[in-house]
Amino acid sequence: MAEKRKKIGNLSVHPLCLGGNVFGWTADETESFAVLDAYTEAGGNFIDTADVYSAWVPGNSGGESETVLGDWFAARGNRPDVVLATKVGGGVPKRRGLTADAIKTGVEESLRRLRTDYIDLYYTHWDDTSVPVSEFITALDDLVREGKVREIAASNITAERLAEALEFSDAERLAKYVAIQPPYNLVSRGTYEGALSATAARHGLAAVPYYGLASGFLTGKYRPGTTVDSERSEKAAEYLRTERGPRVLEALDKVAGAHGAEPATVALAWLAAQPTVAATIASARNTGQLPALLAAADLQLTVDEVDMLTEASA
């Protein structure tokens, strides 16, 4: 698996990043441990979570995913083998925004839940335009200098604010974003392509897209007249009511058939073929969903196949 590794700053990661949003939500601890074990046994080493996962679930307050991961690290003793990404500023009660105090409080709470003394990749989850970039970049730089964070990154940020933050880091010689995590997939291309991807390319940032399977729509299990048992089914089914959605499914089916692959594998392989993309995030609530995701690291699409999918998703 070593030859598959991609670089994000000084980090070396598997091209499939395992999303942790389901841990403590649709996957309980036993299921989560099984998925994590299967992922790492298959060569995976890159796991993404956030302090806010899964505050949207009734009875949860945020931090459930980090707690599951912390328990897993403690049980397996494998923390050094994993590139761990988490986020701050996602709206956890009493810690909204990206003030210096919010970041410093947030990292300590995440470290405690994750049962570790460092985070490999620390994202600002949502931009906070009420806070100047100088404040949050300086706070993040402090964490890097203290050894609590290895690399910093941004999720959900405009091209303008991203450029401002990067330029401030360069001017002040402070820690600089090495990655961006935008929503991006075959039925949502405008969320990254354009000014944001151009800014990332200009500064050498690695993209690590989330919603790579469009809430499960690009797995191909959502078809006209079908019912899917999933927390995300309503959102995914919305794509069937667009012109683009069925067109993309048709193209995915054609390419998948040519390779004997699953539509989800092809959708992630298309993402991986895009400029700046270093790894794609996908989550699995059980081990049965993992093989199709992991297979994307081995699937090489032809130029014609990439072009066909790109055209279908236009």
NORUR-V767395 format. One record per run of one state. SS is the DSSP state (2 for helix, 1 for strand, 0 for the rest). FROM is the first residue (numbers start at 1). TO is the last residue. Records with the same first field share a line. If there is no record, write none. Layout:
SS->FROM-TO ; FROM-TO
//
This chain:
0->1-1 ; 5-5 ; 9-10 ; 14-15 ; 20-22 ; 24-26 ; 28-28 ; 42-45 ; 49-63 ; 77-78 ; 82-82 ; 89-99 ; 115-118 ; 125-132 ; 146-148 ; 156-158 ; 173-176 ; 182-182 ; 184-184 ; 186-187 ; 189-194 ; 203-205 ; 211-213 ; 220-232 ; 242-242 ; 260-262 ; 273-276 ; 283-286 ; 298-302 ; 313-314
2->2-4 ; 29-41 ; 64-76 ; 79-81 ; 100-114 ; 133-145 ; 159-172 ; 195-202 ; 214-219 ; 233-241 ; 243-259 ; 263-272 ; 287-297 ; 303-312
1->6-8 ; 11-13 ; 16-19 ; 23-23 ; 27-27 ; 46-48 ; 83-88 ; 119-124 ; 149-155 ; 177-181 ; 183-183 ; 185-185 ; 188-188 ; 206-210 ; 277-282
//
